Amino acid sequence: MTDGARTRIEDAARGAGLAPDQEPTGAQGMLGDTGQHSAEWLLETLRAIRHSGTLALTDGAGTTLLLLARGQVEASFRLGPYSRLDAPGQRFHLHTHEPTLTPQLPARFPGSKSALLRALPRLAPPHRLTPGAVDLADLLERLHEARFNGSLSYATDRERSVALLVGGSVRAAAHEAAGGTHDRAEAMRALQKAGQARATGLLELDALEPSVVVPLAALALAQPARADDPDFDGLEVFAGGYRFYSHGQAFLEVPGATEGPTRRYSLGERAAERTPEIELPDEPPGWEDRRFALTLRGRDALNPMTDRYMSFRTDHGELGQRVLAALGEGNTIGRTAQALDLELGEIKPWIERLERAGTLRELSG
């Protein structure tokens, strides 16, 4: 959205008495609430300034996407049981772009190396939660009871984590930090950091219609679809970004960088609810920040001049010696796992094994 377009829209919004929200990231358009006014009132405002772009409207029951060209509605797509344009108190996402054939919304994280994060849009203003004051296990339980569809994300200057919920359960998750990406349990472990007292990032809950979140889950789980299905429901990766389909019709595009040929992903809503649930790790937040030092036995296990060196290698192998040596340098569990190209879930049993062998002791503080 250009500065000039934004100024015209914000001036019009203020004149109409609308309530724009603060933008969570620079990639988003205008996020807000119509307050006492109806969505029709907002549309009249956009007609008056001949606005072009996509308007996503959410009334609590469903979402509708309106494609605008110089103030006129060129196409509309109803996602879920959206009720009526004349109702007040509707939340919206207004994204400015040149006239197109399909509605467009920006990616939440356009520069990410994760395809899921690059394809993830925002339909309405998020529900912002307070990091450090949220019991994530309790929150996920309540979302499960409500059969919530959408995403739970935690982002800082250095990393971002996203969990996709379908029917109230986490079915896919992604995490990105220091140029590396992780999924499933490792992504949930990173999301768990939002529950730490010192957490300072943005913790946000975004409702997404099943027609959006299920294709995103299909992408994350690499569930391919036929290229020639005339009634295709799912997500298509193409040269210009990510395109969502319902019954063979494209209803939303998320522009972004992609690699490789055009391909499609699909997963029925019932099939998505049968995929394995991803749960929070058993370890408390910050577990990966623990550090260790070698005991005398541990130093002997790494010294080729001792008998213990050969017996340790016989019992634990070369990888066991590498893990012991890396942890013995005083690095955190997280950095050790990264250096050894291991998942945190893979290194945990090694730590337990090495502690039982008396080769490591945990450092305090």
NULOKE-808115 format. One line per field, with one value per residue (C-alpha): residue number from 1; x, y, z. Coordinates in steps of 0.5 Angstrom, whole numbers. Example, Ala and Ser with C-alpha at 12.3 -4.5 7.8 and 13.67 -1.06 7.14 Angstrom:
! residues 2
n [1/2]
c1 [25/27]
c2 [-9/-2]
c3 [16/14]
END
This chain:
! residues 365
n [1/2/3/4/5/6/7/8/9/10/11/12/13/14/15/16/17/18/19/20/21/22/23/24/25/26/27/28/29/30/31/32/33/34/35/36/37/38/39/40/41/42/43/44/45/46/47/48/49/50/51/52/53/54/55/56/57/58/59/60/61/62/63/64/65/66/67/68/69/70/71/72/73/74/75/76/77/78/79/80/81/82/83/84/85/86/87/88/89/90/91/92/93/94/95/96/97/98/99/100/101/102/103/104/105/106/107/108/109/110/111/112/113/114/115/116/117/118/119/120/121/122/123/124/125/126/127/128/129/130/131/132/133/134/135/136/137/138/139/140/141/142/143/144/145/146/147/148/149/150/151/152/153/154/155/156/157/158/159/160/161/162/163/164/165/166/167/168/169/170/171/172/173/174/175/176/177/178/179/180/181/182/183/184/185/186/187/188/189/190/191/192/193/194/195/196/197/198/199/200/201/202/203/204/205/206/207/208/209/210/211/212/213/214/215/216/217/218/219/220/221/222/223/224/225/226/227/228/229/230/231/232/233/234/235/236/237/238/239/240/241/242/243/244/245/246/247/248/249/250/251/252/253/254/255/256/257/258/259/260/261/262/263/264/265/266/267/268/269/270/271/272/273/274/275/276/277/278/279/280/281/282/283/284/285/286/287/288/289/290/291/292/293/294/295/296/297/298/299/300/301/302/303/304/305/306/307/308/309/310/311/312/313/314/315/316/317/318/319/320/321/322/323/324/325/326/327/328/329/330/331/332/333/334/335/336/337/338/339/340/341/342/343/344/345/346/347/348/349/350/351/352/353/354/355/356/357/358/359/360/361/362/363/364/365]
c1 [0/3/3/-1/-7/-6/-7/-13/-16/-14/-17/-24/-24/-23/-29/-33/-32/-28/-23/-17/-12/-5/-1/3/8/9/7/0/-6/-10/-13/-19/-26/-33/-35/-42/-42/-44/-39/-44/-41/-34/-35/-39/-33/-28/-33/-32/-24/-24/-20/-17/-15/-18/-23/-24/-30/-31/-37/-36/-40/-36/-31/-33/-27/-29/-25/-25/-23/-23/-29/-33/-34/-31/-32/-34/-33/-36/-32/-36/-43/-42/-48/-50/-46/-51/-49/-44/-38/-35/-27/-23/-17/-16/-10/-9/-7/-8/-14/-13/-18/-17/-17/-10/-8/0/3/5/12/14/21/21/25/19/14/8/10/10/3/0/-5/-9/-16/-18/-14/-11/-13/-7/-5/0/7/9/2/-1/-1/0/-3/-9/-10/-9/-14/-19/-18/-19/-26/-28/-26/-22/-19/-13/-6/-3/4/10/15/21/26/30/25/18/14/7/2/-4/-10/-16/-22/-18/-12/-5/-4/2/7/13/19/25/31/38/36/34/27/24/17/13/15/21/17/12/18/20/12/13/18/12/10/16/16/22/18/17/15/8/4/-3/-9/-12/-18/-18/-24/-23/-22/-16/-13/-14/-10/-4/-4/-4/2/6/5/6/0/0/-6/-8/-6/-12/-18/-24/-27/-20/-20/-13/-7/-3/4/6/11/8/6/0/-7/-13/-18/-25/-29/-24/-25/-19/-21/-15/-8/-2/4/11/17/17/21/20/14/7/4/-2/-3/-10/-13/-20/-22/-24/-18/-14/-17/-15/-7/-3/-4/2/3/7/14/14/20/19/20/27/30/34/38/41/48/53/60/64/66/72/69/67/74/77/71/74/81/84/90/85/81/75/75/75/69/65/66/64/58/56/59/62/56/56/63/61/55/59/64/60/56/62/64/59/54/47/43/40/46/49/43/44/52/51/45/40/33/32/28/34/39/34/35/43/43/39/44/50/48/46/53/56/60/56/53/49/51/47/45]
c2 [0/7/12/17/11/10/17/18/11/13/20/17/12/17/21/15/14/7/4/2/-2/-2/-6/-12/-12/-7/-13/-12/-7/-3/-8/-5/-5/-2/0/3/3/-3/-6/-3/4/2/0/7/10/6/8/15/15/10/5/-2/-8/-13/-12/-18/-18/-22/-22/-27/-32/-32/-28/-25/-23/-17/-15/-8/-4/3/3/-2/-9/-14/-20/-23/-30/-32/-36/-40/-37/-30/-26/-19/-13/-8/-11/-7/-9/-12/-13/-12/-13/-8/-9/-4/-7/-6/-9/-16/-22/-25/-22/-22/-21/-20/-26/-25/-27/-25/-26/-33/-39/-43/-44/-44/-38/-34/-37/-35/-29/-25/-25/-20/-16/-21/-23/-20/-24/-22/-26/-29/-28/-34/-41/-44/-51/-48/-44/-50/-54/-48/-48/-55/-55/-49/-53/-47/-46/-41/-40/-38/-35/-32/-27/-23/-20/-26/-32/-33/-39/-41/-47/-48/-51/-55/-57/-55/-59/-57/-60/-57/-52/-48/-44/-40/-37/-36/-38/-45/-48/-53/-56/-60/-61/-57/-51/-52/-52/-45/-43/-45/-39/-35/-37/-35/-29/-26/-26/-20/-22/-21/-27/-27/-31/-31/-34/-37/-40/-48/-46/-43/-46/-53/-52/-49/-55/-59/-55/-56/-63/-64/-67/-67/-66/-68/-62/-64/-64/-59/-59/-58/-55/-53/-49/-48/-46/-42/-37/-31/-34/-38/-39/-42/-46/-48/-53/-51/-43/-39/-34/-32/-30/-29/-26/-29/-32/-40/-45/-50/-52/-51/-56/-57/-59/-61/-64/-65/-62/-69/-72/-66/-68/-75/-73/-73/-68/-64/-63/-58/-61/-64/-60/-53/-47/-45/-53/-52/-46/-51/-52/-58/-59/-65/-69/-73/-79/-75/-72/-79/-81/-76/-78/-83/-84/-87/-94/-91/-88/-94/-97/-91/-91/-98/-97/-90/-90/-84/-80/-81/-78/-72/-70/-71/-67/-61/-61/-61/-54/-51/-49/-49/-55/-51/-49/-56/-59/-54/-55/-63/-62/-66/-64/-62/-68/-73/-70/-71/-78/-77/-72/-77/-83/-79/-76/-83/-85/-80/-76/-69/-65/-59/-52/-47/-40]
c3 [0/-2/3/-1/-2/6/7/3/6/13/12/10/15/20/17/17/24/23/28/25/29/29/24/27/21/15/10/12/10/14/20/23/26/23/30/30/22/17/12/7/10/9/2/0/3/-2/-8/-6/-7/-12/-9/-12/-8/-3/3/7/12/18/22/27/23/17/12/5/0/-4/-10/-12/-18/-18/-12/-16/-13/-19/-15/-8/-5/1/6/11/14/13/14/12/9/13/20/24/28/23/23/16/13/7/2/-4/-10/-18/-21/-21/-23/-16/-9/-6/1/3/7/14/13/6/7/11/8/10/5/10/13/6/4/11/10/15/14/20/26/30/38/41/48/53/52/59/62/58/60/53/55/58/52/47/51/51/43/43/46/42/35/33/26/25/27/34/32/37/33/36/32/32/30/29/30/28/29/25/28/25/29/35/34/32/25/23/26/23/26/23/27/24/17/19/19/24/24/28/35/35/32/38/43/40/41/48/49/49/56/59/64/60/53/49/42/39/41/36/35/28/26/19/15/14/6/8/14/11/5/9/13/6/4/11/11/3/1/-6/-11/-18/-23/-27/-22/-24/-17/-14/-7/-4/-5/-11/-11/-18/-20/-17/-10/-7/-10/-6/-9/-7/-12/-18/-17/-15/-9/-6/-8/-3/-7/-6/-8/-10/-13/-18/-22/-21/-16/-12/-5/-2/4/6/13/15/13/16/23/22/22/28/33/35/42/47/49/56/58/61/57/57/57/51/55/60/60/62/64/64/70/71/68/62/61/61/56/52/53/48/53/58/59/60/53/49/54/53/45/46/50/47/40/36/36/44/44/40/44/50/47/45/51/55/52/56/50/51/49/43/41/41/38/32/32/31/26/31/33/41/41/39/44/50/51/50/55/60/58/59/66/68/66/70/65/65/71/70/71/75/74]
END
